[in-house]
Structures are given as structure tokens and as C-alpha cells.
Amino acid sequence: MQLGRRWNVGTDAPGQLPEAMVVAVREVEDELVSESVDTTGWGWTLTFLEGKPMVALDDGTSIHLDDAGHAQVTNPDDAAEED
């Protein structure tokens, strides 16, 4: 069994995250900074689904690994556009 955890935006991601996900987390955070989004109090939540890591940001953004091990980012705005 793998336990998840939370960490704040702007701080180091947990060591158990694959590098592809760490890079994706940094890219999401950099984009938020470039858009001047106030992320005070925001955090990431790491969970494991069938042994695979998944992270979710408080705004609904999520990151998971595809079968090839590449990070896939889903933004809440993208999901709303599909409806």
C-alpha cells in the first residue's frame, strides 16, 4: 500500500514522484505565476491509483502518467470545454 500526501504550491514535490511528474508540476506552477494567479494556500494532493501516482491541484488540475510514462496534464478549463 502506498500512502499519498499533500504539499504546498511552490515547495518541493515528494521524492517518490517520477521525474516526468515533477517537471509537469513545475510547468503548471510556472504557468500560474506567469498568469499572476494567487496560489496562496493552494496545494497538491498525491494519491495512487492501482499503484500509479496521480496528483491534483486545488483548482482541479490533475497530472497522471500515461502507459509510456509521460506526464499528462488535465486542466479544469479543458474538461469544461468538452461538455
C-alpha positions as CSV (number, residue, x, y, z in Angstrom):
1,M,0.0,0.0,0.0
2,Q,1.3,3.4,-0.9
3,L,0.2,6.5,1.1
4,G,-0.4,9.8,-0.6
5,R,0.5,13.2,0.8
6,R,0.0,16.9,0.3
7,W,2.4,19.7,-0.3
8,N,2.1,23.4,-1.0
9,V,2.4,25.1,-4.4
10,G,6.0,26.4,-4.8
11,T,7.6,23.8,-2.5
12,D,9.5,20.7,-3.5
13,A,7.4,17.8,-4.7
14,P,7.6,14.5,-2.8
15,G,10.7,12.3,-3.6
16,Q,8.6,9.4,-4.7
17,L,7.2,11.3,-7.7
18,P,8.6,10.2,-11.1
19,E,10.7,13.0,-12.7
20,A,8.2,13.4,-15.5
21,M,5.5,14.3,-13.0
22,V,7.9,16.7,-11.1
23,V,8.6,18.5,-14.4
24,A,4.9,18.7,-15.1
25,V,4.1,20.1,-11.6
26,R,6.8,22.8,-12.1
27,E,5.4,23.7,-15.5
28,V,1.9,24.1,-14.1
29,E,3.2,26.2,-11.3
30,D,5.3,28.4,-13.7
31,E,2.2,28.9,-15.8
32,L,0.2,30.0,-12.8
33,V,2.9,32.5,-11.9
34,S,3.1,33.9,-15.4
35,E,-0.7,34.4,-15.3
36,S,-0.4,36.2,-11.9
37,V,-2.7,33.7,-10.2
38,D,-2.7,34.0,-6.4
39,T,-2.0,30.4,-5.2
40,T,-1.7,31.4,-1.6
41,G,-2.9,28.4,0.4
42,W,-3.1,26.1,-2.7
43,G,-1.7,22.6,-2.5
44,W,-1.1,19.4,-4.5
45,T,-2.5,16.1,-3.4
46,L,-0.7,12.9,-4.3
47,T,-2.7,9.7,-4.5
48,F,-2.0,6.3,-6.0
49,L,-4.5,4.5,-8.3
50,E,-3.6,0.9,-8.9
51,G,0.0,1.7,-7.9
52,K,0.3,4.7,-10.2
53,P,0.8,8.2,-8.9
54,M,-1.7,10.9,-9.6
55,V,-1.5,14.5,-8.4
56,A,-4.3,17.0,-8.2
57,L,-4.1,20.8,-7.6
58,D,-6.7,22.5,-5.5
59,D,-8.1,24.3,-8.7
60,G,-8.9,20.9,-10.3
61,T,-5.7,20.5,-12.4
62,S,-4.6,16.9,-12.4
63,I,-1.5,15.1,-13.6
64,H,-1.0,11.3,-14.2
65,L,1.3,9.1,-16.2
66,D,0.3,7.5,-19.5
67,D,1.3,4.0,-20.3
68,A,4.5,5.2,-21.8
69,G,5.5,7.1,-18.6
70,H,4.8,10.6,-19.9
71,A,3.0,13.1,-17.7
72,Q,-0.5,14.1,-18.9
73,V,-1.9,17.3,-17.5
74,T,-5.7,17.8,-17.4
75,N,-6.8,21.4,-16.7
76,P,-10.3,22.0,-15.3
77,D,-10.9,24.5,-18.1
78,D,-10.2,21.8,-20.7
79,A,-12.8,19.5,-19.1
80,A,-15.4,22.3,-19.1
81,E,-14.8,22.9,-22.8
82,E,-15.5,19.2,-23.6
83,D,-19.0,19.4,-22.1
